[in-house]
């Protein structure tokens, strides 16, 4: 009995034919989808990258108490639960955020881990001399990223392909063993969109403008031909990693391990590339392109292949699903639910609504028909706090706004471990990320699937507010979050 979880980063499900996408070449993901149970209403919880991973590794959504940061000392993680039951775990990844400040303790909780260098700003290629700066470009260009790129000579040199090949090699050595959990995690198709040129040629790209492989986050600020070019670069990056996933699937088939292996395929969140006149993530509302993500589960021997699950599911359900399948007890701290009963058809739904968002921004909820984005009521986002025993965040440290106001105590109801209560906003002090505070919105997906026309419906909003409050209670939201959102 084995579980292999494959996770790509920043994969918009609308690029996949299994979700109605057209124009992106993914024959191997298509092959997996045909053999899998496909989930149509699968949602993120905490965003972006590292918060989503903490959700998946702990089975609980943490964005109401904390944003980007490491695994906490009181977190009960999937690899730790497996280890306690005698199950070996391994992760192979090129996701360098695990090894930067704010990414502590994720890989280290596995039995073993394997890291492949060179993605994005990974401080990998060491060169004192500066590179010659580009004369013209759109979007973002960063020197460390350009230095790393100088090492990508052959396709096999790119970090994504190296990661998938390393997973194949691990399976060659260990694949036929029993009771293990393997995570195969590629940073692709996360920006910047880097591939050999022949993948871009597959999309008949004839763009002649300034270099553009890494969009800025915010309102579209490039001409139409550049936007079309970045969309093709994204598609080309997906196609490249799909080719290597094909090698991984071929390895599994050749080793004849599929009769006793569950395969999970998913992502952390999506990306905007022109939808809603926006590119990127983080600085806009959490539209469905970001939060409604792909999930496919291939059961042993392809049981249930072709089944579509319409029930609401979330990333916090992956941990209990894996533990359930592996016969391991699910910790009491887990908020998610095993998906196996849904797959077997003995349960019709596991939740009434899905709660998701970024720490300190809108809190979002969906019931599958409506999406509701509840904004803070105060321009300075007061009151908002981070609760953590490890005050690190994205390449930085927490508590810089008002360090004299930091408290320490046992503030979290699910652990007796003392944590810091760090103000992210203070009364009268401008919120450090004030651009994230936006208006409340309601969308009816049955009539406006593209979320282009905010709805004004008091009855529907009242119901979504009720679902929002219930979801916050179930998530153990700090009391000030109700005040921040005008729900107290």
C-alpha positions as CSV (number, residue, x, y, z in Angstrom):
1,X,0.0,0.0,0.0
2,X,1.6,3.2,-1.2
3,X,0.6,6.9,-1.9
4,X,2.3,9.1,-4.4
5,X,1.3,12.8,-4.4
6,X,2.2,14.9,-7.4
7,X,1.9,18.6,-7.0
8,X,2.6,21.3,-9.5
9,X,2.8,25.0,-8.4
10,X,0.5,27.7,-9.8
11,X,-1.6,25.5,-12.1
12,X,-4.7,27.1,-13.3
13,X,-7.2,24.2,-13.8
14,X,-8.7,25.9,-16.8
15,X,-5.5,25.0,-18.7
16,X,-6.4,21.3,-18.4
17,X,-8.7,19.5,-20.8
18,X,-10.1,17.5,-17.8
19,X,-11.7,20.8,-16.7
20,X,-12.8,22.0,-20.1
21,X,-9.5,23.7,-21.0
22,X,-8.5,24.0,-24.6
23,X,-5.2,24.7,-26.4
24,X,-2.7,23.5,-23.8
25,X,-0.9,20.3,-24.7
26,X,-1.0,17.9,-21.8
27,X,-1.3,14.3,-23.0
28,X,0.1,12.8,-19.8
29,X,-2.1,14.7,-17.4
30,X,-5.0,13.8,-19.7
31,X,-3.9,10.1,-19.4
32,X,-3.9,10.4,-15.6
33,X,-7.3,12.1,-15.6
34,X,-8.9,9.3,-17.7
35,X,-7.7,6.8,-15.0
36,X,-8.7,9.0,-12.0
37,X,-11.6,10.3,-10.0
38,X,-11.8,14.0,-10.9
39,X,-13.0,16.6,-8.3
40,X,-15.0,19.5,-9.8
41,X,-15.4,21.6,-6.7
42,X,-12.0,21.4,-5.1
43,X,-10.8,24.6,-3.4
44,X,-7.7,26.1,-1.8
45,X,-7.7,27.1,1.8
46,X,-4.8,29.4,2.7
47,X,-2.9,31.2,0.0
48,X,-0.4,31.5,-1.5
49,X,2.5,28.9,-1.7
50,X,3.7,28.1,1.8
51,X,0.3,28.7,3.6
52,X,-1.3,26.3,1.1
53,X,1.4,23.7,1.9
54,X,0.9,24.1,5.7
55,X,-2.8,23.4,5.1
56,X,-2.1,20.3,3.2
57,X,0.5,19.0,5.7
58,X,-1.6,19.7,8.8
59,X,-5.2,19.2,7.5
60,X,-6.3,22.6,8.9
61,X,-6.7,26.1,7.4
62,X,-4.4,28.6,9.1
63,X,-4.9,31.8,7.1
64,X,-7.1,33.4,9.8
65,X,-4.3,33.2,12.3
66,X,-1.1,33.4,10.2
67,X,0.1,34.0,6.7
68,X,3.4,32.9,5.1
69,X,5.6,31.0,7.4
70,X,7.1,27.7,8.6
71,X,5.6,24.6,10.1
72,X,5.0,25.4,13.8
73,X,6.4,23.3,16.6
74,X,2.9,22.4,17.7
75,X,1.7,21.4,14.2
76,X,0.8,17.8,13.7
77,X,1.9,17.0,10.2
78,X,1.2,14.3,7.7
79,X,4.8,12.9,7.6
80,X,5.0,12.8,11.4
81,X,1.7,10.9,11.6
82,X,2.9,8.5,9.0
83,X,6.2,8.0,10.7
84,X,4.5,7.2,13.9
85,X,2.7,4.4,12.1
86,X,5.8,3.1,10.5
87,X,5.3,4.6,7.1
88,X,8.3,5.9,5.3
89,X,8.0,9.3,3.6
90,X,10.1,11.1,1.0
91,X,9.8,14.4,-0.9
92,X,11.6,15.4,-4.1
93,X,11.2,19.1,-4.9
94,X,12.6,22.1,-6.6
95,X,10.4,24.5,-4.6
96,X,13.2,26.6,-3.1
97,X,10.9,28.5,-0.7
98,X,11.1,25.5,1.6
99,X,14.8,26.5,2.2
100,X,14.4,30.2,2.6
101,X,13.4,32.2,5.7
102,X,9.7,31.5,6.3
103,X,9.8,28.0,4.9
104,X,11.2,26.1,7.8
105,X,10.4,22.6,8.9
106,X,8.4,21.4,5.9
107,X,10.8,19.0,4.1
108,X,12.5,18.2,7.4
109,X,9.4,16.4,8.7
110,X,9.8,13.8,6.0
111,X,11.9,10.7,6.5
112,X,14.2,11.9,3.7
113,X,14.1,14.8,1.2
114,X,15.7,15.7,-2.1
115,X,16.1,19.3,-3.2
116,X,16.9,20.5,-6.8
117,X,18.3,24.0,-7.1
118,X,17.8,26.9,-9.5
119,X,14.2,28.0,-9.6
120,X,13.3,31.7,-9.7
121,X,15.4,33.6,-7.1
122,X,17.0,30.5,-5.5
123,X,20.4,31.8,-4.3
124,X,22.1,29.0,-6.3
125,X,24.6,30.2,-8.9
126,X,27.2,32.2,-7.1
127,X,28.7,34.9,-9.2
128,X,30.2,38.1,-7.7
129,X,30.1,39.9,-11.1
130,X,26.8,41.3,-12.2
131,X,25.2,40.2,-15.5
132,X,24.7,42.7,-18.3
133,X,21.3,44.2,-17.7
134,X,18.6,43.8,-20.3
135,X,17.9,46.8,-22.4
136,X,14.1,46.2,-22.7
137,X,11.7,44.0,-20.9
138,X,8.2,43.7,-19.6
139,X,7.2,42.5,-16.1
140,X,9.8,41.4,-13.6
141,X,13.5,40.7,-14.2
142,X,15.7,39.7,-11.3
143,X,19.4,39.2,-11.4
144,X,19.7,36.0,-9.4
145,X,17.1,34.4,-11.6
146,X,19.0,35.4,-14.7
147,X,22.2,34.0,-13.2
148,X,20.5,30.7,-12.5
149,X,19.1,30.6,-16.1
150,X,22.7,30.5,-17.5
151,X,22.9,26.9,-16.2
152,X,19.9,25.7,-18.2
153,X,21.6,24.4,-21.3
154,X,19.7,21.2,-22.1
155,X,16.1,20.4,-21.1
156,X,17.5,18.0,-18.6
157,X,19.2,20.9,-16.8
158,X,16.0,22.7,-15.9
159,X,14.9,22.2,-12.3
160,X,11.5,20.8,-13.1
161,X,12.8,18.0,-15.3
162,X,15.6,17.3,-12.8
163,X,13.0,17.0,-10.1
164,X,10.8,14.5,-12.0
165,X,13.8,12.5,-13.1
166,X,14.9,12.3,-9.5
167,X,11.5,10.9,-8.5
168,X,11.8,8.3,-11.3
169,X,15.2,7.3,-9.9
170,X,13.8,7.1,-6.4
171,X,11.1,4.8,-7.6
172,X,13.6,2.6,-9.5
173,X,15.3,2.0,-6.1
174,X,12.3,1.9,-3.8
175,X,9.1,1.7,-5.9
176,X,8.2,-1.9,-5.2
177,X,8.6,-1.5,-1.4
178,X,5.5,-1.4,0.7
179,X,3.9,1.4,2.9
180,X,5.6,4.6,1.7
181,X,4.4,8.1,0.9
182,X,6.2,9.9,-1.9
183,X,5.7,13.6,-2.7
184,X,6.8,14.7,-6.1
185,X,6.6,18.5,-6.3
186,X,7.6,20.6,-9.3
187,X,7.7,24.4,-9.0
188,X,6.6,24.6,-12.7
189,X,4.5,26.2,-14.1
190,X,5.2,28.9,-11.5
191,X,6.6,32.1,-13.0
192,X,9.0,32.9,-14.5
193,X,8.0,30.7,-17.4
194,X,11.2,29.1,-18.5
195,X,11.4,26.3,-21.2
196,X,13.5,25.4,-24.2
197,X,12.4,27.4,-27.2
198,X,11.0,24.3,-29.0
199,X,8.2,24.1,-26.4
200,X,7.2,27.7,-27.2
201,X,7.3,26.9,-30.9
202,X,4.6,24.3,-30.3
203,X,2.3,27.2,-29.7
204,X,3.2,29.2,-32.9
205,X,4.6,32.1,-30.8
206,X,5.9,34.8,-33.1
207,X,6.2,37.6,-30.5
208,X,8.9,40.2,-31.3
209,X,8.6,42.6,-28.4
210,X,10.7,43.1,-25.2
211,X,11.5,40.0,-23.2
212,X,8.6,39.0,-21.0
213,X,8.5,35.8,-18.9
214,X,7.6,37.0,-15.5
215,X,4.4,39.1,-15.1
216,X,4.0,41.8,-12.5
217,X,1.2,41.3,-9.9
218,X,-1.7,43.7,-10.6
219,X,-3.5,45.3,-13.5
220,X,-2.4,44.3,-16.9
221,X,0.2,46.7,-18.0
222,X,1.4,45.2,-21.3
223,X,0.1,45.4,-24.9
224,X,-2.1,42.6,-26.3
225,X,0.7,40.8,-28.2
226,X,2.9,40.6,-25.0
227,X,-0.1,39.3,-23.0
228,X,-0.6,36.6,-25.6
229,X,3.1,35.8,-25.5
230,X,3.1,35.3,-21.7
231,X,0.0,33.1,-21.9
232,X,1.9,30.9,-24.4
233,X,5.0,30.8,-22.2
234,X,2.8,29.6,-19.4
235,X,1.3,26.9,-21.6
236,X,4.7,25.9,-22.9
237,X,6.0,25.5,-19.3
238,X,3.0,23.2,-18.5
239,X,3.7,21.1,-21.6
240,X,7.3,20.7,-20.6
241,X,6.5,19.4,-17.2
242,X,3.8,17.2,-18.7
243,X,6.4,15.5,-20.8
244,X,8.4,14.6,-17.7
245,X,5.3,13.5,-15.8
246,X,4.8,11.1,-18.7
247,X,8.2,9.6,-17.8
248,X,7.1,9.3,-14.2
249,X,3.9,7.6,-15.1
250,X,5.8,5.2,-17.4
251,X,8.1,4.4,-14.6
252,X,5.2,3.5,-12.3
253,X,3.7,1.3,-15.0
254,X,6.9,-0.5,-15.8
255,X,7.5,-1.2,-12.1
256,X,4.0,-2.6,-12.0
257,X,3.1,-0.8,-8.8
258,X,-0.3,0.7,-9.8
259,X,-2.4,-2.1,-8.4
260,X,-1.5,-1.1,-4.8
261,X,-0.8,2.7,-5.1
262,X,-3.0,5.8,-4.7
263,X,-1.9,8.7,-6.9
264,X,-3.0,12.3,-6.0
265,X,-2.5,15.1,-8.5
266,X,-3.1,18.7,-7.5
267,X,-1.7,22.2,-7.0
268,X,-1.5,25.0,-4.4
269,X,-3.4,27.7,-6.3
270,X,-3.8,29.1,-9.8
271,X,-2.7,32.3,-11.6
272,X,-4.3,35.2,-13.5
273,X,-2.9,35.9,-17.0
274,X,-5.3,38.6,-18.2
275,X,-8.5,37.4,-16.6
276,X,-10.3,40.2,-14.7
277,X,-7.7,42.5,-16.4
278,X,-5.1,41.2,-13.9
279,X,-1.9,39.2,-13.9
280,X,-0.4,37.3,-11.0
281,X,-1.9,36.7,-7.6
282,X,-1.7,38.1,-4.0
283,X,-2.9,41.7,-4.7
284,X,-6.4,41.2,-6.1
285,X,-9.5,39.4,-5.0
286,X,-9.3,35.6,-4.8
287,X,-11.1,34.8,-8.1
288,X,-11.9,31.2,-9.0
289,X,-8.9,31.1,-11.3
290,X,-6.8,31.3,-8.1
291,X,-8.9,29.2,-5.7
292,X,-10.8,26.6,-7.6
293,X,-8.0,24.2,-8.2
294,X,-7.6,20.7,-9.9
295,X,-7.6,17.5,-7.9
296,X,-7.4,14.0,-9.4
297,X,-7.1,10.8,-7.5
298,X,-6.1,7.6,-9.2
299,X,-7.1,4.6,-7.0
300,X,-5.4,1.2,-7.2
301,X,-6.1,-0.6,-10.4
302,X,-7.9,2.6,-11.7
303,X,-11.0,2.0,-9.6
304,X,-13.7,4.6,-10.2
305,X,-11.9,5.9,-13.3
306,X,-14.0,8.6,-15.0
307,X,-16.0,9.4,-11.9
308,X,-16.7,13.2,-11.3
309,X,-17.2,14.4,-7.7
310,X,-19.4,17.4,-7.4
311,X,-19.2,17.8,-3.7
312,X,-17.2,20.7,-2.1
313,X,-13.6,19.6,-1.2
314,X,-10.5,21.5,0.0
315,X,-6.8,21.1,0.3
316,X,-7.2,20.3,4.0
317,X,-8.9,17.1,3.0
318,X,-5.7,15.6,1.5
319,X,-4.0,14.8,4.8
320,X,-6.9,12.8,6.3
321,X,-7.5,11.1,2.9
322,X,-3.9,9.8,2.8
323,X,-3.9,8.8,6.4
324,X,-7.3,7.0,6.0
325,X,-6.0,5.1,2.9
326,X,-2.8,4.2,4.6
327,X,-4.7,3.0,7.7
328,X,-3.2,5.6,10.0
329,X,-5.2,7.4,12.8
330,X,-6.2,11.0,11.9
331,X,-5.1,13.5,14.6
332,X,-7.9,15.4,16.4
333,X,-6.5,18.7,15.2
334,X,-7.4,18.0,11.6
335,X,-10.3,20.0,10.2
336,X,-10.5,18.3,6.9
337,X,-12.2,15.1,6.1
338,X,-11.2,11.9,4.2
339,X,-12.4,11.8,0.6
340,X,-12.6,8.1,0.4
341,X,-16.3,7.9,1.3
342,X,-17.1,10.4,-1.4
343,X,-15.1,8.4,-3.9
344,X,-16.9,5.2,-2.8
345,X,-20.3,6.9,-3.2
346,X,-21.4,6.2,0.4
347,X,-21.3,9.9,1.3
348,X,-22.7,12.7,-0.8
349,X,-20.9,15.7,0.8
350,X,-18.4,16.5,3.6
351,X,-19.0,20.2,4.0
352,X,-21.6,22.9,3.3
353,X,-19.1,25.5,2.3
354,X,-15.4,26.1,1.6
355,X,-13.5,28.9,3.3
356,X,-10.3,30.4,1.7
357,X,-8.1,33.4,1.5
358,X,-4.9,35.3,2.3
359,X,-4.1,36.3,5.9
360,X,-5.2,39.9,6.5
361,X,-7.2,40.2,3.3
362,X,-10.8,39.4,2.4
363,X,-12.1,36.2,3.9
364,X,-13.9,34.2,1.1
365,X,-16.5,31.5,1.2
366,X,-18.3,29.4,-1.5
367,X,-21.2,27.0,-1.4
368,X,-20.5,25.9,-5.0
369,X,-23.0,28.3,-6.5
370,X,-22.0,31.7,-4.9
371,X,-18.7,33.1,-4.0
372,X,-18.6,35.7,-1.3
373,X,-15.6,37.9,-0.6
374,X,-15.9,39.7,2.7
375,X,-13.6,42.7,3.0
376,X,-12.4,44.4,6.2
377,X,-14.5,47.3,7.4
378,X,-11.6,49.5,8.6
379,X,-9.3,51.2,6.1
380,X,-6.3,50.3,8.2
381,X,-7.5,46.7,8.6
382,X,-7.7,46.9,12.3
383,X,-7.7,44.6,14.3
384,X,-5.4,42.0,12.6
385,X,-2.8,39.8,14.4
386,X,-0.5,36.9,13.5
387,X,-0.2,34.1,15.9
388,X,3.1,32.1,15.7
389,X,5.8,30.6,17.7
390,X,8.2,31.1,14.8
391,X,8.1,34.8,13.7
392,X,9.4,34.3,10.2
393,X,7.7,35.1,6.9
394,X,8.6,35.4,3.2
395,X,12.4,36.0,3.3
396,X,11.9,38.2,6.4
397,X,10.7,38.4,10.0
398,X,7.4,39.4,11.5
399,X,6.7,42.0,14.1
400,X,8.3,45.1,12.5
401,X,5.2,47.3,12.6
402,X,4.9,47.7,16.3
403,X,7.3,45.4,18.2
404,X,6.4,47.0,21.5
405,X,2.9,45.7,21.1
406,X,3.9,42.1,20.6
407,X,2.4,39.8,23.3
408,X,3.2,36.2,24.2
409,X,0.8,33.7,25.6
410,X,-1.4,30.7,25.0
411,X,-3.8,32.3,22.5
412,X,-4.6,29.4,20.2
413,X,-7.4,27.1,21.4
414,X,-6.1,23.9,19.8
415,X,-2.6,24.0,21.5
416,X,-1.2,24.8,24.8
417,X,2.1,25.9,23.2
418,X,2.7,29.6,23.8
419,X,2.8,31.8,20.7
420,X,3.5,35.4,19.8
421,X,0.5,37.7,19.1
422,X,2.0,40.1,16.6
423,X,0.0,43.1,15.4
424,X,-0.3,43.3,11.6
425,X,-2.4,46.5,12.0
426,X,-2.6,49.0,14.8
427,X,-5.3,51.5,15.5
428,X,-4.4,54.8,13.8
429,X,-1.4,53.3,12.0
430,X,-1.7,52.7,8.3
431,X,-1.8,49.0,7.5
432,X,1.4,47.9,5.9
433,X,-0.4,46.1,3.1
434,X,-3.4,48.5,2.7
435,X,-3.7,47.9,-1.0
436,X,-5.0,44.4,-0.1
437,X,-8.1,45.9,1.6
438,X,-10.9,45.9,-1.0
439,X,-14.6,46.0,-1.3
440,X,-16.9,43.1,-0.4
441,X,-18.2,41.2,-3.4
442,X,-20.8,38.5,-4.2
443,X,-20.9,36.4,-7.4
444,X,-23.5,34.0,-8.7
445,X,-21.5,31.3,-10.5
446,X,-24.6,29.8,-12.1
447,X,-25.1,32.9,-14.1
448,X,-21.7,34.5,-14.0
449,X,-19.1,31.8,-14.0
450,X,-16.4,34.3,-15.0
451,X,-17.1,36.5,-12.0
452,X,-17.4,39.6,-14.1
453,X,-20.6,41.1,-12.5
454,X,-20.8,41.5,-8.8
455,X,-24.3,40.7,-7.5
456,X,-26.4,42.7,-5.1
457,X,-28.8,40.3,-3.4
458,X,-29.5,40.8,0.3
459,X,-31.0,37.3,0.7
460,X,-28.1,35.5,-1.0
461,X,-25.6,37.7,0.9
462,X,-27.2,37.0,4.3
463,X,-26.9,33.2,3.6
464,X,-23.3,33.5,2.6
465,X,-22.5,35.6,5.7
466,X,-24.0,32.8,7.8
467,X,-21.8,30.2,6.0
468,X,-18.8,32.5,6.4
469,X,-19.4,32.8,10.2
470,X,-19.9,29.1,10.6
471,X,-16.8,28.4,8.6
472,X,-14.8,30.8,10.7
473,X,-16.0,29.2,13.9
474,X,-15.1,25.7,12.6
475,X,-11.7,27.0,11.7
476,X,-11.2,28.5,15.2
477,X,-10.8,32.0,13.9
478,X,-9.4,34.5,16.4
479,X,-12.2,36.7,17.9
480,X,-10.8,39.9,16.4
481,X,-11.3,38.5,12.9
482,X,-15.1,39.0,13.3
483,X,-14.5,42.6,14.3
484,X,-12.1,43.2,11.4
485,X,-14.8,41.9,9.0
486,X,-17.7,43.7,10.6
487,X,-19.3,40.4,11.8
488,X,-19.0,40.9,15.5
